[in-house]
Amino acid sequence: MRRPGLWWRGKSTPAKVETYTRWSFHFFPLVEFTAIGLPVFGQVGAGLAVWLVLPLCAHAVLCAVTASKSLDWTRGTREQPVRLLVVLGAVSALLGTAAIGLVKHGPGGEDMASAAVPLCVGVLVFGTGTIALGVRGRQRVLGIVAGSAVYAGVMAFALGLDGRAALGTAFAVLLGGGGLTFTSVFSVWLLDAVYELDAARETRTRLAVAEERLRFGRDLHDVMGRNLAVIALKSELAVQLSRRERPEAVDQMIEVQRIARESQREVREVVRGYREADLGAELSGAQGVLAAAGVDCSVTGSATGLPPAVQSALGWVVREATTNVLRHGDARRCRVTLSPAGNHVVLTVENDGVERAAGQGATGGPGTPGGRSGGGSGLAGLRERLAAVAGTLQAGPVDGGLFRVVAEVPLPPASSSASPAGSSSGSSSGSSSDTVARSVSEEVTP
């Protein structure tokens, strides 16, 4: 059985704001009934009170339906409910007119007046505030509020109320309707702003990825462009010389071979720099990014003294775990701990966004993207990187409502610490290229 808060915490921030906004307007019918309908039973007889409250309840339900469909329209999921807005306006005006009519022409005397006037003002106020959800434009909203107030005053005066009472009714509708209309407009604006900010964050993430791709492409072009042009020219020159049986053709091909090897080395360095991650920089960057996203992040431990190969592998763990917290979780706190354990170093990343991670399968683990077999590549890719340095990775929810990622990497002996650091990157990023280079060297070198 799902925990009580799992449904709510499983929603994204924009979805939470939208749910809160919708249920706020769905709660308004209860407010309308409680504030306007219930006092009627204490002011007039029970039989007459029922006939007054029933239309009020119908009006409250109509406001709730209109608010729901108007919010759908603001989110772009349905067309503008024009007919429903017109019906709500007409019903509000009709109930308001009927309520004022009962003041002069209905039974009950002053008791009826004390019940009917608030009823008239209430239906016009809630109707005006709900209609404002379904329109756009400052002038239209102001026109609706002013029109409701003018209608209330003119209608009250026409049905027999004195000038002061009619003016008071109009002012009450203007004040109440204006306040509720402002609430409606501000709620829509806030909801749109939250969705736009969420879209901007997604766009910023995509732009960062695109920028990194451009940087890599630019570096690769700078390295290979000139060398490939030289190789093409020297190869063409060698062809021409060999056709003329000139011995200089051999020298040109040797130069082509040298440039090709140099290009291979430079490309390997570019790829190594692109694929390696500095653990210290990743820890600092994760803390800054999570803090900017509103996640309280604490980092314990230092990467100083760790071999470059170990730092690179653990740096990728920090990067992937941070990405999952931002993209898939709804965490409020995250703790990153880097600590030695004998001849091993252990990196632990914990966050309290386990409910959504478990619900959507996004942070990893068995059966989830990033950790499922045959599925995502998040944790699977990390395990491959850690395997290159004999490391292990564990990920999953733990007690206390946390999701924990633990990476453990053995430290090389002090006497050979420089060897893994210097050779691991080359073996991980260029082992196949070295094999090709040796094969070409054996075939070409006389």
C-alpha positions in Angstrom: 0.0 0.0 0.0 1.3 3.4 -0.9 2.3 5.8 1.9 -0.1 8.7 2.5 2.3 11.4 1.2 3.6 9.4 -1.8 1.0 10.6 -4.3 1.8 14.3 -3.4 5.6 13.9 -3.3 5.5 12.0 -6.6 4.4 15.1 -8.4 6.7 17.6 -9.9 6.8 21.2 -8.5 4.6 22.6 -11.4 2.2 19.7 -10.9 2.0 20.4 -7.2 1.3 24.1 -7.8 -1.4 23.2 -10.4 -3.0 20.7 -8.0 -3.0 23.3 -5.2 -4.6 25.9 -7.4 -7.3 23.6 -8.7 -8.3 22.4 -5.2 -8.3 25.9 -3.9 -10.9 26.9 -6.4 -12.8 23.6 -5.8 -12.9 24.6 -2.1 -14.6 27.9 -2.9 -18.1 26.3 -3.3 -17.7 25.1 0.4 -16.7 28.6 1.3 -19.7 30.0 -0.5 -22.1 27.6 1.1 -20.6 28.1 4.6 -20.3 31.9 4.5 -23.6 32.7 2.8 -25.9 29.7 2.9 -25.6 28.5 6.5 -26.5 31.9 8.1 -29.8 31.9 6.2 -31.1 29.1 8.4 -30.8 31.4 11.4 -32.4 34.4 9.8 -35.5 33.0 8.1 -37.7 29.9 8.5 -36.4 26.5 7.7 -38.7 26.0 4.7 -37.8 29.3 3.1 -34.1 28.8 3.9 -34.1 25.6 2.0 -35.5 27.3 -1.1 -32.8 30.0 -0.8 -29.9 27.7 -0.2 -30.7 25.1 -2.9 -30.1 27.7 -5.7 -27.0 28.8 -3.9 -25.6 25.3 -3.9 -26.3 24.9 -7.6 -24.5 28.2 -8.2 -21.5 27.0 -6.1 -21.3 23.7 -8.1 -21.6 25.6 -11.4 -18.7 27.9 -10.2 -16.6 24.8 -9.5 -17.2 23.2 -12.9 -16.5 26.5 -14.6 -13.3 27.0 -12.6 -12.0 23.5 -13.5 -12.6 24.0 -17.2 -11.2 27.5 -17.2 -8.0 26.2 -15.7 -7.9 23.5 -18.3 -8.1 26.3 -20.9 -5.3 28.3 -19.3 -3.1 25.2 -19.5 -4.0 24.7 -23.2 -5.8 21.3 -22.7 -9.2 22.4 -23.9 -11.0 25.3 -25.7 -12.2 28.4 -23.8 -15.5 27.5 -22.1 -17.4 30.5 -23.5 -20.9 29.0 -23.2 -20.2 28.0 -19.6 -19.0 31.4 -18.7 -22.1 33.0 -20.2 -24.3 30.6 -18.3 -22.5 31.3 -15.1 -22.9 35.1 -15.6 -26.6 34.7 -16.4 -27.3 32.5 -13.5 -25.4 34.8 -11.1 -27.3 37.8 -12.4 -30.6 35.9 -12.2 -30.0 34.7 -8.6 -28.8 38.2 -7.5 -31.9 39.8 -9.0 -34.2 37.2 -7.4 -32.5 37.7 -4.0 -33.0 41.5 -4.1 -36.6 41.1 -5.3 -37.3 39.1 -2.2 -36.3 42.0 0.0 -39.2 44.2 -1.1 -41.7 41.6 -2.4 -41.0 38.5 -0.4 -42.1 37.4 3.1 -40.1 37.9 6.2 -39.6 41.7 6.3 -36.2 42.8 7.7 -35.2 39.2 8.4 -35.5 38.5 4.7 -33.5 41.6 3.8 -30.6 40.5 6.1 -30.6 37.1 4.3 -31.3 38.1 0.7 -28.8 41.0 0.4 -25.7 38.9 1.4 -27.1 36.1 -0.9 -27.2 38.6 -3.8 -23.7 40.0 -3.1 -22.3 36.5 -2.6 -23.5 35.0 -5.9 -22.3 38.0 -7.8 -18.9 38.1 -6.1 -18.2 34.4 -6.6 -19.6 34.4 -10.1 -17.4 37.4 -11.0 -14.2 35.9 -9.6 -14.8 32.5 -11.3 -15.6 34.2 -14.7 -12.3 36.0 -14.4 -10.5 32.6 -14.7 -11.9 32.1 -18.2 -10.9 35.4 -19.8 -7.6 37.1 -20.6 -6.7 40.7 -20.7 -6.7 43.4 -18.0 -9.4 45.4 -19.6 -11.8 42.5 -19.9 -11.2 41.5 -16.3 -11.7 45.1 -15.1 -14.8 45.4 -17.2 -16.3 42.3 -15.7 -15.7 43.5 -12.1 -17.0 47.0 -12.9 -20.0 45.7 -14.8 -21.0 43.4 -11.9 -20.9 46.2 -9.5 -22.9 48.6 -11.7 -25.4 45.9 -12.4 -25.8 45.2 -8.7 -26.4 48.9 -7.8 -28.8 49.6 -10.7 -30.7 46.4 -10.1 -31.0 47.0 -6.4 -32.2 50.6 -7.0 -34.7 49.5 -9.7 -36.2 46.8 -7.4 -37.0 49.3 -4.7 -34.0 49.7 -2.4 -33.1 53.3 -1.5 -30.0 55.0 -2.9 -27.7 54.2 0.1 -28.6 50.6 0.1 -28.2 50.3 -3.6 -24.8 52.0 -3.4 -23.7 49.8 -0.6 -24.7 46.7 -2.6 -22.7 47.9 -5.5 -19.7 48.7 -3.4 -19.8 45.3 -1.7 -19.9 43.6 -5.1 -17.0 45.8 -6.3 -14.9 45.1 -3.3 -15.6 41.4 -3.0 -15.6 40.7 -6.7 -12.4 42.7 -7.2 -10.6 40.8 -4.4 -11.7 37.4 -5.7 -10.9 38.4 -9.3 -7.4 39.4 -8.2 -7.0 36.1 -6.5 -8.0 34.3 -9.7 -5.8 36.3 -12.0 -2.8 36.0 -9.7 -3.3 32.3 -9.3 -3.3 31.8 -13.1 -0.2 34.1 -13.4 1.6 32.1 -10.7 0.8 28.8 -12.3 2.0 30.0 -15.8 5.1 31.4 -14.2 6.0 28.1 -12.5 5.5 26.1 -15.7 7.6 28.6 -17.7 10.4 28.4 -15.1 10.3 24.6 -15.3 10.5 24.8 -19.1 13.4 27.3 -18.8 15.2 24.9 -16.5 14.8 22.1 -19.0 15.9 24.4 -21.8 19.0 25.4 -19.8 19.9 21.7 -19.3 19.6 21.0 -23.0 21.6 24.1 -23.9 24.3 23.0 -21.5 24.5 19.6 -23.2 24.5 21.2 -26.7 27.2 23.6 -25.6 29.4 20.7 -24.4 28.8 18.9 -27.7 29.8 22.0 -29.6 32.9 22.3 -27.5 33.9 18.8 -28.1 33.2 19.1 -31.8 35.2 22.3 -32.0 38.2 20.8 -30.2 38.0 17.7 -32.4 37.8 19.9 -35.5 40.8 22.0 -34.4 42.9 18.9 -33.8 41.9 16.9 -36.9 41.1 19.6 -39.5 44.6 20.7 -40.3 46.2 17.3 -39.9 43.7 15.6 -42.2 44.3 18.3 -44.8 48.1 17.8 -44.6 47.6 14.0 -44.8 45.5 14.4 -48.0 48.0 16.7 -49.6 51.0 14.6 -48.8 49.2 11.4 -49.9 48.3 13.0 -53.2 51.9 14.1 -53.6 53.2 10.6 -52.8 50.8 9.2 -55.5 52.2 11.6 -58.1 55.8 10.8 -57.1 55.2 7.1 -57.1 53.8 7.3 -60.6 57.0 8.9 -61.7 59.0 6.3 -59.8 60.6 9.0 -57.6 62.1 7.8 -54.3 60.7 10.9 -52.5 57.4 9.1 -52.4 58.6 6.9 -49.6 59.6 10.0 -47.6 56.1 11.5 -48.1 54.4 8.4 -46.9 56.6 8.2 -43.8 55.6 11.8 -43.1 51.9 10.8 -43.6 52.4 8.0 -41.1 54.0 10.4 -38.6 51.2 12.9 -38.9 48.5 10.1 -38.6 50.1 8.9 -35.4 50.3 12.4 -34.0 46.7 13.0 -34.9 45.7 9.8 -33.1 47.5 10.9 -30.0 45.9 14.3 -30.1 42.4 12.8 -30.5 43.0 10.5 -27.7 44.0 13.4 -25.4 40.8 15.3 -26.5 38.6 12.2 -25.7 40.4 11.6 -22.5 39.8 15.2 -21.3 36.2 14.9 -22.4 35.5 11.6 -20.6 37.4 12.2 -17.4 35.9 14.0 -14.5 37.8 15.8 -11.8 36.3 14.6 -8.4 37.0 17.9 -6.6 35.4 19.9 -9.3 32.4 17.6 -9.4 31.9 17.8 -5.7 32.0 21.5 -5.7 29.8 21.7 -8.8 27.2 19.3 -7.3 27.0 21.4 -4.1 26.5 24.6 -6.1 23.9 23.1 -8.6 21.9 21.5 -5.9 21.9 24.6 -3.7 20.7 26.6 -6.7 17.9 24.1 -7.1 16.8 24.6 -3.5 18.3 21.3 -2.2 20.3 21.5 1.0 23.5 19.8 0.0 26.4 18.9 2.3 29.8 17.5 1.2 32.1 15.7 3.6 35.6 14.6 2.6 38.3 15.6 0.1 39.6 14.2 -3.1 43.1 15.4 -2.4 45.7 12.6 -2.8 43.4 10.2 -4.7 44.8 8.8 -8.0 43.5 10.4 -11.2 41.8 7.2 -12.3 39.9 6.9 -9.0 38.9 10.5 -9.1 37.6 10.2 -12.6 35.5 7.2 -11.8 34.1 8.7 -8.6 33.6 12.0 -10.3 31.2 10.4 -12.8 29.3 8.8 -9.9 28.8 12.3 -8.3 27.7 13.7 -11.7 25.2 11.0 -12.4 23.8 11.0 -8.9 23.4 14.8 -8.9 21.7 14.6 -12.3 19.2 12.1 -11.0 18.4 14.1 -7.9 17.7 17.2 -10.1 15.9 15.4 -12.9 13.9 12.6 -11.3 13.7 13.2 -7.5 12.0 15.8 -5.4 14.6 15.9 -2.7 15.0 18.6 -0.1 18.3 17.3 1.3 21.3 15.6 -0.2 24.5 14.4 1.6 27.7 13.5 -0.2 30.4 11.7 1.8 33.9 10.7 0.6 35.8 8.6 3.1 38.7 6.1 3.1 38.0 2.6 4.4 41.2 0.7 4.8 42.6 0.2 1.3 39.4 1.4 -0.3 37.7 4.8 -0.8 33.9 4.9 -0.4 31.7 7.6 -2.0 28.1 7.8 -0.6 25.4 10.0 -2.0 22.1 10.1 -0.1 18.9 12.1 -0.8 15.4 12.1 0.6 13.6 12.0 -2.8 13.2 8.2 -2.5 9.4 8.2 -2.9 9.4 9.7 -6.4 12.5 7.8 -7.4 10.9 4.6 -6.4 7.6 5.5 -8.0 8.9 6.6 -11.3 12.0 4.4 -11.4 14.3 7.2 -12.3 17.1 7.3 -9.8 18.3 3.8 -10.6 18.3 0.4 -9.1 16.9 -2.9 -10.3 14.0 -2.5 -12.5 14.4 1.2 -13.0 15.8 3.4 -15.8 19.4 3.8 -15.1 19.7 0.5 -13.3 17.3 -1.9 -15.0 18.6 -4.7 -17.1 18.4 -3.9 -20.7 16.9 -0.5 -20.0 18.6 2.7 -19.1 22.2 3.4 -19.1 22.7 5.6 -16.0 23.8 3.2 -13.3 24.9 0.6 -15.9 27.4 3.1 -17.3 28.6 3.9 -13.8 29.2 0.3 -13.1 31.2 -0.1 -16.3 33.4 2.9 -15.4 33.9 1.6 -11.8 34.7 -1.9 -13.1 37.7 -0.4 -15.0 39.2 0.5 -11.6 37.9 -2.7 -9.9 35.2 -0.7 -8.1 31.6 -1.6 -7.2 28.3 0.3 -7.1 25.2 -0.2 -5.0 22.0 1.9 -5.3 18.6 1.7 -3.8 16.2 3.0 -1.1 17.2 2.5 2.5 15.5 3.0 5.9 14.6 6.5 6.8 13.1 7.5 3.5 16.4 7.9 1.7 17.9 6.8 -1.6 21.5 5.9 -1.3 24.2 5.4 -4.0 27.4 3.9 -2.7 30.6 3.5 -4.8 33.6 1.7 -3.5 36.9 1.8 -5.3 40.2 0.0 -4.1 43.2 2.2 -3.7 46.4 1.0 -5.5 49.5 0.3 -3.4 51.7 3.3 -2.7 54.5 1.8 -4.7 52.3 1.5 -7.8 49.9 4.4 -7.3 51.3 6.3 -10.2 51.0 3.4 -12.6 47.2 3.1 -12.5 46.7 6.8 -12.6 48.8 7.2 -15.6 47.6 4.1 -17.5 43.9 3.8 -16.7 42.7 6.7 -18.8 44.7 5.6 -21.7 43.3 2.0 -21.4 39.7 3.2 -21.0 39.6 5.7 -23.8 42.2 4.6 -26.3 42.9 0.8 -26.0 41.2 0.0 -29.3 43.0 2.9 -30.9 46.4 1.7 -29.6 45.7 -1.8 -31.2 44.8 -0.2 -34.5 47.9 2.0 -34.3 50.2 -1.0 -33.7 48.6 -2.9 -36.5 49.1 0.0 -38.9 52.7 0.4 -37.7 53.5 -3.2 -38.3 52.0 -3.1 -41.8 53.5 0.2 -42.9 56.9 0.3 -41.2 59.5 -1.5 -43.4 
